[in-house]
Amino acid sequence: MQGPIGVFDSGYGGLTVFKEIQKKLPQYDYIYLGDNARCPYGIRSFETVYEYTKECAFKLFDLGCNLVILACNTASAKALRTIQQNDLPEGKRVLGVIRPTTESINEYTKNNKVGILATQGTVLSESYKIEMNKFHPTIDVFQLACPLWVPLVENNEIDSKAAHDIVEKDIQRLFDQSSEIDTIVLACTHYPLLLPVISQYVPENVTILSQGELVANKLTDYLHRHPEVETQCSKNGHLTFYTTDDAKSFEANTTIFYGQKITASHLDV
Ligand code: DGL
């Protein structure tokens, strides 16, 4: 039976990716699920992120989704592969955001020196290095965990002095690893919101990539290449938003991530 496309994140951040998917592919029905009650995932163990992500993906399957996108980098890094290999019920698919990013990175870097800014969990998983090495083994990857960036965004301190100080120091740390980096991936759902600050501390010749558009383009390709999945996605342009935390505060905080007001409901997973 046809069903909506599920989009999952640990909280609000995945809305930056979802916004682009929905813009590019407005014909489909979508269910967005944010696990706000258990956010952040970026500091949690492999087992915990895997369990939480699996629960949420299965909740989306129960709600009728046949295809679920893990918009969260940490979940993509720590849970996607295991879920794909061990847990998927027949006819259900789960995709992440790391592969679409690493597959197309060669379209951006000219000197094969790429910086990855992400949560601690994503960095420690080495997923970006592993995936990059599969598709583009000549690319050197320089990673930096930026544990303070998610709280800055969550606390709406995007343009504060603290944000400037922290971002400047972290960008310096990344370039201390290699001054030749010519492309930086914002490999965390929250970081695109800090782009106006980040771009002030990154040299002008460096490309800064947010994942939303990239993921939306790759999803479009994927659906073309997989008609057996595409035909299982319902197309009425209907959007549903769920959070595992309080719906009213979810609604109040989503505008900076999604760009418009939404109506959400609480969901237990
Ligand atoms: N959504 C997470 C990510 O993209 C960031 C927030 C969190 O740590 O849960 O890695």
Residues whose N, C-alpha, C, O or C-beta is under 5 A from the ligand:
A	BS01	DGL	S10 G13 C39 P40 Y41 G42 A71 C72 N73 T74 T119 V150 A187 C188 T189
